[in-house]
Amino acid sequence: MKLYKISEIAKTFNISRETLIYYDTINLFKPAYIDQENGYRYYNDENISDLYFISMLKKANFSLKEIKDYIKCKNTSDSIELLNKKLQQIKDKISILQNSAEFISDKIQEIENISNQDGCTPFLETLNDVFVFQIEISEPKSEKELIEGIHTLNELRKKYSLEKAKRITILKKDDILKNEYFKIDRIGVIASSVSNHYIDFNLVVSIYHKNFTQKIGESYFKLLKFIDENNFKILGDSIETFSDVIVNAGNCMGQTIKISIPIES
C-alpha cells in the first residue's frame, strides 16, 4: 500500500500542512498512519478520496462542523435532512444577497437621478388618477406627530407587503400658500391593491426636487412663482412622490422628490 507524506497531500489539494494537522486534531480527517518515532503523518489512497469529498463540501460552503455532521450521517434520511437544511440556508443567503444587490442598485440609480438636473424647473403635465393607501398626521402635525405617523405607516406597509411602493406626502393647499412646507397633512404609498383613497388628478405643475429635503421650500417657491407668472389657479393639495432611497451625492444627503400641484389654466 502506497503512503503519501503530508507535504504531498498538501501540495495536491493546495492546502497548508497546518490545515491538515488541524483536521486531524478535530477528528475530521485523520492520516492512515503516524510514525511514533518522529510524528510524521502518512496518508493512503482512501485518505485522498476522503479529503476530496471534504474539499467539495467546503467549496459548497459547508462549515467544518457541518461536514463532520454530514459524514456521521448513518442513513439516507439523515443525509437528506441535513442537505435540505443546508439548502435552505443557502437560499436564505441568496435572498439576502439579492436584496443587498437591489439596495445598492437603487442607491446608484438615485445618485444618477440627483446628478441629472432634468426636471428641476417647473413643467406642466397631465397625471393619471392615483389609488393610494394613506393615513392622516395627527394635530398639531409637528415633527413628533410626523415621526409617529411614519412608524405607523411602515408597520402597515410591512403588513400589506408595500415596502417597495412609492411613498407620498400630501400638503394642504392653505399650508402651501402660507409657505408651511413641512406641515405634512397625510402620508402614504401608491397602491391600488389595498387603497383607501383615490386622488383625482388632471392638469398639474410639477418639479423634481433633487437636494436636501430641508431645502424643499426652494422647489415650492419655483412652483408658486411659475403658477403666478402664468396666471394659473391652484385647485387643491400638493402631492410629493418619492422612494425610500436616500443617498450621499457628494454635495448633499438627499433624494429625488417629485412635487405636483393641481392647477387650472
C-alpha positions as CSV (number, residue, x, y, z in Angstrom):
1,M,0.0,0.0,0.0
2,K,1.5,3.3,-1.1
3,L,1.7,6.0,1.6
4,Y,2.0,9.8,1.0
5,K,3.7,12.4,3.1
6,I,1.7,15.3,4.5
7,S,3.6,17.7,2.2
8,E,2.5,15.7,-0.9
9,I,-1.1,15.8,0.2
10,A,-0.9,19.5,1.0
11,K,0.5,20.2,-2.5
12,T,-2.1,18.0,-4.3
13,F,-5.0,19.8,-2.6
14,N,-3.4,23.2,-2.4
15,I,-3.9,23.4,1.3
16,S,-1.4,24.0,4.1
17,R,0.2,21.4,6.4
18,E,-1.3,23.3,9.3
19,T,-4.8,22.8,7.9
20,L,-4.2,19.0,7.6
21,I,-2.9,18.9,11.2
22,Y,-5.9,20.8,12.4
23,Y,-8.3,18.5,10.6
24,D,-6.6,15.7,12.5
25,T,-6.9,17.4,15.9
26,I,-10.7,17.9,15.4
27,N,-11.1,14.3,14.1
28,L,-12.4,15.4,10.7
29,F,-9.6,13.9,8.6
30,K,-7.0,11.6,10.1
31,P,-3.9,10.1,8.5
32,A,-3.7,6.4,7.8
33,Y,-0.5,6.1,9.8
34,I,1.6,8.3,12.2
35,D,5.2,7.3,12.8
36,Q,5.5,7.2,16.6
37,E,9.2,7.9,16.5
38,N,9.2,11.2,14.5
39,G,5.4,12.1,14.5
40,Y,5.3,12.1,10.7
41,R,1.8,11.7,9.2
42,Y,1.2,9.4,6.2
43,Y,-1.9,9.1,4.0
44,N,-3.2,6.4,1.7
45,D,-5.5,6.4,-1.4
46,E,-8.6,6.1,0.7
47,N,-7.5,9.3,2.6
48,I,-7.1,11.1,-0.7
49,S,-10.7,10.1,-1.6
50,D,-12.0,11.3,1.8
51,L,-10.1,14.6,1.5
52,Y,-11.5,15.2,-2.0
53,F,-15.0,14.7,-0.6
54,I,-14.3,17.2,2.2
55,S,-12.9,19.7,-0.2
56,M,-16.0,19.5,-2.4
57,L,-18.2,20.2,0.7
58,K,-16.1,23.2,1.6
59,K,-16.5,24.6,-1.9
60,A,-20.2,24.2,-1.4
61,N,-19.9,26.5,1.7
62,F,-20.2,23.8,4.3
63,S,-18.6,24.6,7.6
64,L,-16.3,22.1,9.2
65,K,-18.9,21.2,11.8
66,E,-21.5,20.6,9.0
67,I,-19.0,18.4,7.2
68,K,-18.5,16.4,10.3
69,D,-22.2,16.1,10.9
70,Y,-22.7,15.0,7.3
71,I,-20.0,12.4,7.4
72,K,-21.6,11.0,10.6
73,C,-25.0,10.5,8.9
74,K,-25.9,6.9,9.4
75,N,-28.6,6.6,6.7
76,T,-30.1,8.4,3.7
77,S,-32.9,10.0,5.7
78,D,-30.3,11.8,8.0
79,S,-28.3,12.8,4.9
80,I,-31.3,14.2,3.1
81,E,-32.4,16.1,6.2
82,L,-29.0,17.7,6.7
83,L,-28.7,18.6,3.0
84,N,-32.2,20.1,2.9
85,K,-31.3,22.2,6.0
86,K,-28.1,23.4,4.2
87,L,-30.0,24.1,1.0
88,Q,-32.5,26.3,2.9
89,Q,-29.6,28.2,4.5
90,I,-28.1,28.8,1.0
91,K,-31.5,30.0,-0.3
92,D,-31.9,32.4,2.6
93,K,-28.4,33.8,2.0
94,I,-29.1,34.2,-1.7
95,S,-32.3,36.1,-0.9
96,I,-30.3,38.4,1.4
97,L,-27.6,39.0,-1.3
98,Q,-30.3,39.7,-3.9
99,N,-31.9,42.3,-1.5
100,S,-28.4,43.8,-1.0
101,A,-27.8,44.0,-4.7
102,E,-31.2,45.7,-5.2
103,F,-30.5,48.1,-2.4
104,I,-27.1,49.1,-4.0
105,S,-28.6,49.3,-7.5
106,D,-31.4,51.7,-6.1
107,K,-28.7,53.8,-4.5
108,I,-26.8,54.1,-7.8
109,Q,-29.9,55.0,-9.7
110,E,-30.9,57.6,-7.1
111,I,-27.4,59.2,-7.3
112,E,-27.7,59.3,-11.1
113,N,-31.2,60.9,-10.7
114,I,-29.9,63.6,-8.4
115,S,-26.9,64.3,-10.6
116,N,-29.1,64.8,-13.6
117,Q,-30.8,68.2,-13.3
118,D,-33.6,67.4,-15.8
119,G,-37.0,68.4,-14.4
120,C,-35.6,70.8,-11.8
121,T,-37.6,73.6,-13.3
122,P,-41.4,73.6,-13.2
123,F,-43.3,72.0,-16.0
124,L,-46.9,71.3,-17.0
125,E,-48.2,67.7,-17.2
126,T,-51.4,65.7,-17.1
127,L,-51.3,63.0,-14.4
128,N,-53.4,59.9,-14.3
129,D,-55.7,59.3,-11.3
130,V,-54.0,57.6,-8.4
131,F,-55.1,55.0,-5.9
132,V,-53.2,55.4,-2.6
133,F,-53.1,54.0,0.9
134,Q,-52.8,56.9,3.2
135,I,-53.0,57.9,6.8
136,E,-53.6,61.4,8.3
137,I,-51.0,63.0,10.5
138,S,-52.4,63.9,13.9
139,E,-52.6,67.5,15.1
140,P,-50.7,69.7,15.6
141,K,-48.8,68.0,12.7
142,S,-45.4,68.7,14.1
143,E,-42.2,66.7,13.6
144,K,-43.3,64.4,16.5
145,E,-46.6,63.5,15.0
146,L,-45.0,63.0,11.6
147,I,-42.5,60.5,13.0
148,E,-45.2,58.7,14.8
149,G,-47.2,58.6,11.6
150,I,-44.2,57.2,9.6
151,H,-43.8,54.4,12.2
152,T,-47.5,53.5,11.8
153,L,-47.3,53.6,8.0
154,N,-44.2,51.4,7.9
155,E,-45.9,48.8,10.0
156,L,-48.9,48.9,7.6
157,R,-46.6,48.7,4.6
158,K,-45.0,45.6,6.1
159,K,-48.3,44.1,6.9
160,Y,-49.6,44.6,3.3
161,S,-46.3,43.9,1.5
162,L,-46.0,47.5,0.4
163,E,-42.3,48.1,1.3
164,K,-41.3,48.8,-2.2
165,A,-44.3,51.0,-3.2
166,K,-43.6,54.7,-4.0
167,R,-44.2,56.9,-0.9
168,I,-46.3,60.1,-0.9
169,T,-46.7,63.1,1.3
170,I,-49.6,65.5,0.9
171,L,-49.6,69.2,1.9
172,K,-52.8,71.1,2.1
173,K,-53.3,74.0,-0.3
174,D,-53.7,76.6,2.5
175,D,-50.4,75.5,4.1
176,I,-48.6,75.7,0.8
177,L,-49.8,79.3,0.3
178,K,-48.6,80.1,3.9
179,N,-45.1,78.7,3.0
180,E,-45.5,75.9,5.6
181,Y,-43.8,73.3,3.5
182,F,-43.1,70.9,6.4
183,K,-46.6,70.7,7.8
184,I,-47.5,67.3,6.3
185,D,-51.2,66.6,6.3
186,R,-51.1,63.0,5.1
187,I,-48.6,60.3,4.2
188,G,-49.0,57.1,2.4
189,V,-48.0,54.9,-0.6
190,I,-49.2,54.5,-4.1
191,A,-51.1,51.2,-4.0
192,S,-54.1,50.1,-6.0
193,S,-54.4,46.7,-4.2
194,V,-55.2,48.0,-0.7
195,S,-56.0,51.6,-1.4
196,N,-58.2,53.6,0.9
197,H,-58.2,56.8,-1.1
198,Y,-58.5,58.0,-4.7
199,I,-56.7,61.1,-5.9
200,D,-58.4,62.6,-9.0
201,F,-55.7,64.4,-10.9
202,N,-55.8,66.2,-14.2
203,L,-53.5,69.2,-15.1
204,V,-50.7,69.8,-12.6
205,V,-47.5,71.8,-12.3
206,S,-44.6,69.6,-11.3
207,I,-41.0,69.8,-10.4
208,Y,-38.3,67.4,-9.3
209,H,-36.6,68.4,-6.1
210,K,-33.0,67.0,-6.0
211,N,-31.4,68.2,-2.9
212,F,-31.6,68.2,0.9
213,T,-35.2,67.6,2.0
214,Q,-34.7,70.6,4.3
215,K,-34.4,72.7,1.1
216,I,-37.7,71.6,-0.4
217,G,-39.1,75.1,0.1
218,E,-36.9,76.3,-2.7
219,S,-38.7,74.0,-5.1
220,Y,-42.1,75.0,-3.8
221,F,-41.0,78.7,-4.4
222,K,-40.2,77.9,-8.0
223,L,-43.6,76.2,-8.4
224,L,-45.6,79.0,-6.9
225,K,-43.7,81.6,-8.9
226,F,-44.4,79.6,-12.1
227,I,-48.1,79.3,-11.3
228,D,-48.3,83.0,-10.5
229,E,-46.5,84.1,-13.6
230,N,-48.7,82.0,-15.8
231,N,-52.0,83.1,-14.1
232,F,-52.8,79.6,-13.1
233,K,-55.1,78.8,-10.2
234,I,-54.2,76.2,-7.5
235,L,-57.1,73.7,-7.3
236,G,-56.0,71.5,-4.4
237,D,-53.4,69.9,-2.2
238,S,-49.9,69.1,-3.4
239,I,-48.6,65.5,-3.6
240,E,-44.9,64.6,-3.2
241,T,-43.8,61.3,-4.6
242,F,-40.5,59.6,-3.8
243,S,-38.9,56.3,-2.8
244,D,-37.2,55.3,0.4
245,V,-33.8,55.7,-1.1
246,I,-31.6,58.4,0.5
247,V,-28.1,58.8,-0.8
248,N,-24.9,60.7,-0.4
249,A,-24.4,62.5,-3.7
250,G,-21.2,64.3,-2.7
251,N,-22.7,67.7,-2.2
252,C,-25.8,66.6,-0.3
253,M,-27.5,63.8,1.5
254,G,-30.9,63.7,-0.1
255,Q,-33.3,62.1,-2.6
256,T,-35.4,62.9,-5.6
257,I,-38.9,64.1,-4.7
258,K,-41.4,64.9,-7.4
259,I,-43.8,67.7,-6.3
260,S,-47.1,68.1,-8.2
261,I,-49.7,70.8,-7.6
262,P,-53.1,70.6,-9.3
263,I,-54.0,73.7,-11.3
264,E,-56.5,75.3,-13.6
265,S,-55.1,77.2,-16.6
